[in-house]
Amino acid sequence: MYKKAIYSVLSNEPLTNGVYRMVLEGDSQWITRPGQFVNIELEGFYLRRPISISDWSDNTITIIYKVVGRGTEVMSHMGAGVKLDVLTGLGNGFDADADCQKPLLVGGGVGVPPLYRLAKELIARGRKVSVVLGFNRADEVFYADEFKALGADVYVSTADGSMGVKGFVTDAIREAAIDFDYFYSCGPLPMLKALCGCCEQDGELSFEERMGCGFGACMGCSCKTLAGNKRICKDGPVMKRGEIIW
């Protein structure tokens, strides 16, 4: 169940090349799974901005976002103390209790953040976690060290070869010959499709989509599945591999 609440900006700092980490102070009781998101109202903009949740505590939410338009540009200039109207606890997240022992987490660009809390919960459950992070170039890479600090095995791919494996996340998976029995992934649609094409294992996919309302009312972010049309914002953003129609 989502909730509308007012949060205060505690900190807002650049991580790398247009990517920022913002910590919001407020009640996080409506967040129950990694992979859920918040929808932030910005003054002067008609639609809210959906941002995935990277981590949370009892009274804070951490989000990571990339400046890609006027709305996120406004966010990048917000300082401590700014009050934000937020819809929180949105979406259907990852299942950290899935039947697996050696999960693989695959993130592309701004699809990386929700995997951080997931990795933390999987490691706490005693799973051996491998993480593959895909970016265009070295100056876009973020959170590789944070995943390592959790105890995960981390691999990086860059399209131009300036860090890690040259190519895409699928190239890194093949080159490293990663042993895994389940996967979780978040990123652009071509990456998710390519991942399903190269992996036989079952898994969960978190889809990126433009959203109108964020809670399933407008039907603007629907996608086709074996069970019919589903809404990315409410039925997703996380869906099982086997239900997706490519």
C-alpha positions as CSV (number, residue, x, y, z in Angstrom):
1,M,0.0,0.0,0.0
2,Y,1.5,3.3,-1.0
3,K,1.4,6.4,1.2
4,K,1.6,10.2,0.5
5,A,4.0,11.9,2.9
6,I,6.3,14.9,3.3
7,Y,10.0,14.2,3.5
8,S,13.0,16.5,4.2
9,V,16.2,16.4,2.2
10,L,19.0,15.5,4.5
11,S,21.8,15.4,1.9
12,N,22.1,15.6,-1.9
13,E,25.5,14.9,-3.4
14,P,27.0,14.1,-6.8
15,L,28.4,10.5,-7.2
16,T,29.7,10.7,-10.8
17,N,29.0,12.4,-14.2
18,G,25.4,13.7,-13.6
19,V,24.4,11.0,-11.0
20,Y,23.3,12.1,-7.6
21,R,22.6,10.4,-4.3
22,M,19.8,12.0,-2.2
23,V,18.9,11.0,1.4
24,L,15.4,11.9,2.5
25,E,14.2,12.0,6.1
26,G,10.8,10.5,6.8
27,D,8.8,7.4,7.7
28,S,9.8,4.4,5.6
29,Q,7.3,1.9,7.0
30,W,5.5,1.6,3.7
31,I,8.6,0.2,2.0
32,T,8.6,-3.5,2.3
33,R,10.8,-4.9,-0.6
34,P,14.0,-3.8,-2.5
35,G,13.0,-2.7,-6.0
36,Q,10.1,-0.4,-4.9
37,F,10.1,3.3,-5.8
38,V,9.0,6.7,-4.8
39,N,7.2,9.3,-6.9
40,I,8.3,12.9,-6.2
41,E,6.3,16.0,-6.8
42,L,8.3,19.0,-8.0
43,E,7.0,22.5,-8.0
44,G,6.2,23.7,-11.5
45,F,6.0,20.2,-13.1
46,Y,2.7,18.4,-13.9
47,L,4.0,14.9,-13.5
48,R,5.8,13.4,-10.5
49,R,9.3,11.9,-11.0
50,P,9.5,8.2,-10.2
51,I,12.8,7.2,-8.6
52,S,13.8,3.8,-7.4
53,I,14.8,3.3,-3.7
54,S,18.4,2.3,-3.2
55,D,18.3,1.8,0.5
56,W,16.3,2.7,3.6
57,S,16.3,2.8,7.4
58,D,13.5,3.4,9.9
59,N,13.5,7.2,9.2
60,T,15.5,7.7,5.9
61,I,15.2,6.8,2.3
62,T,18.2,6.9,-0.1
63,I,17.6,7.4,-3.8
64,I,20.1,7.7,-6.7
65,Y,19.1,9.6,-9.8
66,K,20.6,10.8,-13.0
67,V,20.1,14.3,-14.4
68,V,18.3,13.6,-17.7
69,G,15.9,16.6,-18.0
70,R,14.6,19.7,-16.3
71,G,13.0,17.9,-13.4
72,T,16.0,16.0,-12.3
73,E,18.1,19.1,-12.9
74,V,15.9,20.9,-10.4
75,M,16.4,18.1,-8.0
76,S,20.2,18.2,-8.3
77,H,20.2,21.8,-6.9
78,M,18.1,20.9,-3.8
79,G,19.9,21.4,-0.4
80,A,19.3,20.1,3.0
81,G,16.0,21.1,4.6
82,V,14.0,21.2,1.4
83,K,10.5,19.6,1.9
84,L,9.2,17.2,-0.8
85,D,5.7,15.7,-1.3
86,V,6.4,12.0,-2.0
87,L,4.3,9.0,-2.8
88,T,6.2,6.2,-1.2
89,G,6.1,2.4,-1.0
90,L,5.1,2.1,-4.7
91,G,5.4,-0.9,-6.9
92,N,6.1,-4.6,-6.5
93,G,9.7,-5.3,-5.6
94,F,12.2,-8.1,-5.8
95,D,11.7,-11.4,-3.9
96,A,14.8,-11.8,-1.7
97,D,13.4,-15.1,-0.5
98,A,13.5,-16.7,-3.9
99,D,14.8,-20.3,-4.0
100,C,18.5,-19.8,-4.8
101,Q,21.9,-20.0,-3.2
102,K,24.1,-18.1,-5.8
103,P,22.1,-15.2,-7.1
104,L,23.4,-12.9,-9.9
105,L,22.4,-9.2,-9.8
106,V,22.7,-7.4,-13.1
107,G,22.3,-3.6,-13.3
108,G,22.6,-1.2,-16.2
109,G,23.2,2.5,-15.5
110,V,20.5,4.0,-13.3
111,G,19.1,0.4,-13.0
112,V,21.9,-0.2,-10.5
113,P,20.5,1.6,-7.4
114,P,17.6,-0.8,-6.4
115,L,20.0,-3.8,-6.5
116,Y,22.0,-2.4,-3.6
117,R,19.4,-3.0,-0.9
118,L,18.6,-6.4,-2.6
119,A,22.3,-7.4,-2.4
120,K,22.3,-6.4,1.3
121,E,19.3,-8.6,2.1
122,L,20.5,-11.6,0.1
123,I,23.9,-11.5,1.8
124,A,22.2,-11.3,5.2
125,R,20.3,-14.5,4.2
126,G,23.6,-16.2,3.6
127,R,23.5,-16.2,-0.2
128,K,26.7,-16.0,-2.3
129,V,26.0,-12.9,-4.4
130,S,27.7,-11.9,-7.7
131,V,27.0,-8.4,-9.2
132,V,27.5,-7.2,-12.8
133,L,27.3,-3.5,-13.4
134,G,27.1,-2.1,-16.9
135,F,27.9,1.4,-18.0
136,N,28.9,3.3,-21.2
137,R,32.3,4.4,-19.9
138,A,34.5,4.6,-16.8
139,D,33.4,8.1,-15.6
140,E,29.8,6.8,-15.3
141,V,30.6,3.9,-13.0
142,F,29.2,4.2,-9.5
143,Y,28.5,1.9,-6.5
144,A,31.0,-0.8,-7.5
145,D,32.9,-0.3,-4.2
146,E,29.7,-0.2,-2.2
147,F,28.7,-3.6,-3.5
148,K,32.2,-5.0,-2.7
149,A,31.9,-3.6,0.8
150,L,28.8,-5.7,1.3
151,G,30.7,-8.8,0.4
152,A,29.5,-9.3,-3.2
153,D,31.8,-10.4,-6.1
154,V,31.6,-7.4,-8.4
155,Y,32.2,-7.2,-12.2
156,V,32.0,-4.1,-14.3
157,S,31.5,-3.8,-18.1
158,T,31.8,-0.6,-20.1
159,A,30.8,-0.2,-23.7
160,D,34.0,1.6,-24.6
161,G,36.3,-0.7,-22.6
162,S,37.6,2.1,-20.3
163,M,36.9,0.0,-17.2
164,G,36.4,-3.7,-16.7
165,V,35.2,-5.9,-19.6
166,K,34.7,-4.1,-22.9
167,G,31.1,-4.6,-24.1
168,F,27.9,-5.3,-22.3
169,V,26.8,-7.0,-19.1
170,T,26.3,-10.2,-21.1
171,D,29.9,-10.1,-22.2
172,A,31.1,-9.7,-18.6
173,I,28.9,-12.7,-17.5
174,R,30.4,-14.9,-20.2
175,E,34.0,-13.7,-19.8
176,A,33.9,-14.2,-16.0
177,A,32.1,-17.5,-16.3
178,I,30.0,-16.6,-13.3
179,D,28.3,-19.5,-11.6
180,F,24.8,-18.6,-10.6
181,D,21.4,-20.3,-10.1
182,Y,19.0,-17.3,-10.3
183,F,19.2,-13.7,-11.5
184,Y,17.8,-10.3,-10.6
185,S,18.1,-7.4,-13.0
186,C,17.2,-3.8,-13.5
187,G,18.0,-1.6,-16.5
188,P,17.0,-0.6,-20.1
189,L,14.8,-3.0,-22.0
190,P,17.5,-4.0,-24.6
191,M,19.7,-5.1,-21.7
192,L,17.0,-7.1,-20.0
193,K,16.1,-8.8,-23.3
194,A,19.7,-9.7,-24.1
195,L,20.2,-11.1,-20.5
196,C,17.2,-13.4,-21.0
197,G,18.7,-14.4,-24.3
198,C,22.0,-15.5,-22.8
199,C,20.9,-17.0,-19.5
200,E,18.9,-20.3,-19.0
201,Q,18.3,-19.6,-15.3
202,D,15.1,-18.2,-13.9
203,G,15.0,-14.7,-12.6
204,E,13.3,-11.4,-12.0
205,L,13.4,-8.3,-14.1
206,S,12.7,-4.7,-13.1
207,F,11.5,-2.5,-15.9
208,E,12.1,1.1,-16.5
209,E,9.1,3.0,-17.9
210,R,7.7,6.5,-18.1
211,M,4.9,6.7,-15.6
212,G,1.9,9.1,-15.3
213,C,0.4,8.4,-11.9
214,G,2.7,5.8,-10.4
215,F,0.0,3.7,-8.7
216,G,-1.9,2.0,-11.5
217,A,-4.7,4.4,-12.2
218,C,-3.8,5.8,-15.7
219,M,-2.7,2.6,-17.4
220,G,0.0,4.5,-19.2
221,C,2.8,2.1,-18.5
222,S,1.2,-1.2,-19.4
223,C,3.1,-4.0,-21.0
224,K,2.1,-7.4,-22.4
225,T,2.6,-10.6,-20.4
226,L,1.4,-14.2,-20.6
227,A,-1.4,-13.2,-18.1
228,G,-2.5,-10.2,-20.2
229,N,-1.6,-6.5,-19.9
230,K,0.2,-5.5,-16.6
231,R,1.0,-2.1,-15.3
232,I,4.7,-1.5,-14.7
233,C,4.1,0.9,-11.8
234,K,1.7,-1.4,-9.8
235,D,2.0,-5.0,-11.0
236,G,5.7,-4.3,-11.5
237,P,8.2,-2.8,-11.9
238,V,9.6,-6.3,-11.0
239,M,8.2,-9.2,-13.0
240,K,9.2,-12.9,-13.3
241,R,11.2,-13.9,-16.4
242,G,8.6,-16.5,-17.4
243,E,5.7,-14.1,-17.7
244,I,7.3,-11.6,-20.1
245,I,6.3,-11.5,-23.8
246,W,9.2,-10.0,-25.8
